Amino acid sequence: MSAPSGEVAAVARDEGHRFSKPLREAIMLLEGLGVEGDAHCGATVKHRSRVRLDPTVPNLRQVHLIAAELLETLAEAGFAVAPGDLGENVLTRGLDLHALPRGAVLRGGETAEVELTGLRNPCYQIDAFRPGLLAQVVRRTPAGVELRGGVMAVVRRGGRVAPGDAVEVQLPGGTFEPLERV
């Protein structure tokens, strides 16, 4: 069985801690830090609520990825959400990001590599952006809570990433470890 692959549909970054991020022609990933020029770039946590708890914790949320297919599903449910609106750095197409295991490595551009660390845990701010949207990305099912707000990663190898770049997935060896909140 071959590893899944897809492509980069859009990239975004923002210097400030705003909900949405403006689209860019390209972003530069910095090894061990995240997206150059983004408010969440750094070796330790940058999410404001997490910084208040303990600013020394390693940053496992350096890069936020969302599948373009989620935006299409949201549109079908009546929510107009454009690339960058949900604060993602990388919008992919053709990859079921939520089905990948922890430790999966995504390669994009010529050299960039990110390692998936977990699921994004959407918060109440998403309803301030679009009322009712939180219920679309955090679903209660008989099996438990399903988080559909994207995945988080750390940068293993830096490099430029731009729309149209292929994304290749390297699955980790060993036991499949599902993505959990991070």
CORUR-V626898 format. One line per field, one symbol per residue. ss: DSSP state (h for helix, s for strand, l for the rest). phi: phi as a letter, one per 30 degrees, with the letter a starting at -180 (. if undefined). A space follows every 50 residues. Layout:
ss->???
phi->???
This chain:
ss->llllssssssssllllllllllsslssssslllssllllllllslllhhh hhhllllsllllssssshhhhhhhhhlllllllllllllsssslllhhhl slllsssslllsssssssslllllhhhhhlllhhhhhssssllsssslll ssssssslsssslllssssslllllllsllsl
phi->.dddbabdcabaabdcdcdcbddbdabccceibkceicdcdldcebdedd dddadcdedcbdbccbdedddddddddjcdbceidciddbccbibdeddd ddjdcccbidbdbbcdclcdcdceeddddbejdeddcbccbedkcccbcj bcbcddbdldbbejddbcccdddiddcddbeb
